[in-house]
Amino acid sequence: MKSIIIYVLAYIVGYILSGAIIFSIAIVVEEIKEKISKAKNKVPKDKGQIKGELMKMTKFELDLLKVVSNNGDGDECFEDVDVLIDMRMKGYYKGIDDGITVDELIWRYENVD
C-alpha cells in the first residue's frame, strides 16, 4: 500500500514540476518573441535618404527580396544571401547597404511616404 501511495505522490510531484517547467519555457519563448519583434521594428527615421535610395528599386528586385524572405532568409543581411550578391554583380540592387536585412529592405520600400 505504501508503495502505491509513494508512486502516486511521485507522479503528482512530477506532473506539477513538468507543468511548471513547460510554463517557464512558454514565458521565455514569449519574451524572446517580443524582443525579436521590437528589434525588427527599429528602423532609422531618415526617410528622405531611404526614399531616395529605395524608390529606385524595380518590381523585379522587390519580388526577389520577397522570395528570399519567404524561403526563410528574411533575417539575413543582404551581404549573406548569395543570390542577391550575384544579382548585384549583374547590375541590380545599386546603392543597397550590405548590412541591412532582407526583411528590413522590404519593410523600408513598402513604408516610404
N, C-alpha and C positions, 0 to 999 in steps of 0.2 A: 504494500500500500504506500509506504514511504517513497519507493522508487517512482511510482506513478505521480505522486504529488511533486516530487523533485523534477521529474520530466516536464510536467505541466508548467511549473514555475519557470523552469529554464526556457521553455518555449515562449511563455508570455514575456519574459525579460528580453529574449532575443527578438521577438516581434516588435516590442517597444523600441529597442535600440536600433533595429533596422529602419523603422519608420522615422526615427529622429535623424539618422544618417541621410536618408533619402530627402527629408525635409531640408536639412542643412545644404545638401548638394543643390537642391532646387533654388534655394536662396542665393547661393554663389553664382549659379548659372544666370539668374535674373540680373544680378549686379553686373556680371560681365556683359550681358546683352545691352544693358543701359549704358555702360562705358563705351562700348563699340558704337552705339547709336549716337552718343554725344560726340565721339571722335569723328564720325562721318559728317556730322553737321557743321564742323568747324571749317569754314571757308573764308578766305580773305575778303575783306569788304571793298577792295578796289575794283568795282565792277567796270569802270571805264577801261582799264587795262584788259580785263577779261573779255569785254565786248570787242575790243579792237583785235585781240588775238583769235578768239574762238568764232567770231562771226564769219571768218574765212574758211571754216571747216565745211567740207562738202557733205552732202547727204550720204555718199558712199563711206566717207571717213567716220561719220557718226554711226551709221549702221554697223560698220566693222567693230567699233568700240562696244556697241551693244551686244554683238555676237560674242566677243571676247568676255564681256561681263557675264552673259548668260551661261557661258561654259565654265564659270567658276573662277575666273581670273580678275574679277572686278576690283578686288582689294590689292592687286599687284600694281607696282609702279610701272609707268609707261615703258621705262627702260628695261624692265624684266620680262616683257612679253615679246618673244622673238618675232612673231608675225607683224607686230606694229613697227618694230625697228626695221624689218625688211621692207615694209611699205614706205617708211620714211626714206630709205635709201633709193626708192623708186620715185620720190618726189612728193609724197603725201605727208601730212602732219607737220608742216613747216611751222616753226615757232612754238611748238609744244614743249613744255618743261619736262625733262625726263623723270623728275621726282614726283610728279602728280600721279595719283592712282587713276585707273581707268574709270571707276565709278565717279570720281570727282570731276573728271573731264566731261563725262556725260551730264552730270548734275549742273556744272557751270554752263555748258552750252544750252541746256534746256531752261535755265533760270536767269538768262540775261534779260535785262529790261528792254 
